[in-house]
Amino acid sequence: MLRTDLWVSAFVRRHNDIGHMCVVARKGDPIAGQIFLEVDHLDGTVSLLTPAPSALRAEGDEDRLFQRRFDHVEPEKVRERIAQEHRYDPDLWVVSLEMRKGELGVTELKT
């Protein structure tokens, strides 16, 4: 699997190149830190995508798999969840993205 810092760098650049505001809000372990994607929908709501459990990944699958933890909720709920996760895993990354709609460009677990 691609190093976390390289994956994040490519993700941020791709979204900034297409006109979305995307920044690294918190840096974690450059090699294997977990990535949390915080999406501000610019309407007062935020979504949070977190790494899907590794047991749900197909063997040999090199793509990162995300699950939508919160979808269009108040920002405080997402901030609280990130703070809770950071207490447990201080090596996690948080990438913040502003976009009203569109494709995130990540593989998302379908529920």
N, C-alpha and C positions, 0 to 999 in steps of 0.2 A: 504494500500500500504506500502511496505517496506520503512523504513527510507532511506533517500538519502545517508547518509554516509555508511550504511551497503551495499546498492546496489552497490555503487561505489567501495568499498573495494573488494567485490566479483568479480566485472567486471575486475578490475585491476589484481587481483590475477589469475583469469582464463586465461587472455591473457598472462600474464608473464609466467605462467606454460606451455603454449603451444609454447613459444618461441617468442612471439611478445613483443616488448618494449612498455609498457603501464605505464603512470604516471598520477598523478593528477596535472594538471598545475595550477589550481585555485580551492581553497576550498570555498564552500559557506555555506549556512545554512544546518546544519547536519540533520535536521528533514525533511524539505520540499523544499530544494533548487532545482531549475531546473537543468538538466544535459545536457551539450553540449558535443558531441563527435566529436573530431577533428582527422581525419584519414589521416596520411601522407602515401602516396602510394610509397614512396621512388623512385619516378621518376620525382620529381619536382612539383607534383600536390598534392592537399589536398582536402578532402571532409569534409563536416560539416553536422552532424545530430543534430537536435534540437527537443525538445519535440513537439509532435503533439498537436494541439488544443484539449482541454479536451472535446469539443463538439463532436469530432470524435471518442471518445472512447465508446465502448459498455458498457452498464450499468452492473455493477458488475465485470468488467474486472479489474483484479489486476495488469496485466502486464503494464510496461511503454511502451508507444507508441512513436516512433520517426518518424520524416520526414526528408528526405534528402534535406537540404536547398541548398547546393552546392555540385557538383559532379565533381571531378578531375579539380579543378580550381587552379589558382596561389595562393600561401600561403597568400599573402598580402590581398586578397579579404576576406579570412576567418578571418584573424586577425582583419580586420576592422569591420566585422560583430560582432565578439565576443566583441570587445571594445564598439560598439554601444549598444549591449544588456546589457553589464556590467554597463553602465551608467544608464540604465533604471532599471535594477535588479541586485544590487550588491551582492545578495545572491546566484547567479548561480554558478554552478560547471563547470569546463572545464576538460575533460579527454582527454589526447593526446595519440594516439595509432599509432604505425608504423607497417604497414603490406602491402605487395604488393597485395595480393588477399586473398580471403577466407571469411568466414562467421563471421560477427561481433558478433552474438549471442544476438541480440536484435530484438524486434518486430518493424518492419518498415512499415509505412503507404504506401500502394501501390497507386501510382498516375496514 
